[in-house]
Amino acid sequence: MELNKEILERFGLHTAALYSILVREMNSVGEFFPYTKDKIILETDMTRARLKSSIRVLVEAGFIESKVIGLPATTHFKILK
């Protein structure tokens, strides 16, 4: 997994790992895509609290958008940078 150096330096390893996973999984730039938090936790070994914090950091910094869609609820992400 290749980590984004800017995110790694600014926000740390867990947030950089999350961003790398989302970039790898995106279908095309500018579109929302589903990716479950459980899959992210399995790939990164993050706790749910750390995952929630990393998502919040990336959203606030303008790297991604996230929203919950459907039943059962699935988190969808959109890469902005």
Secondary structure, 3 states (H helix, E strand, C coil): CCCCHHHHHHHCHHHHHHHHHHHHHCCCCCCCEECCHHHHHHHHCCCHHHHHHHHHHHHHCCCEEEEEECCCCEEEEEECC
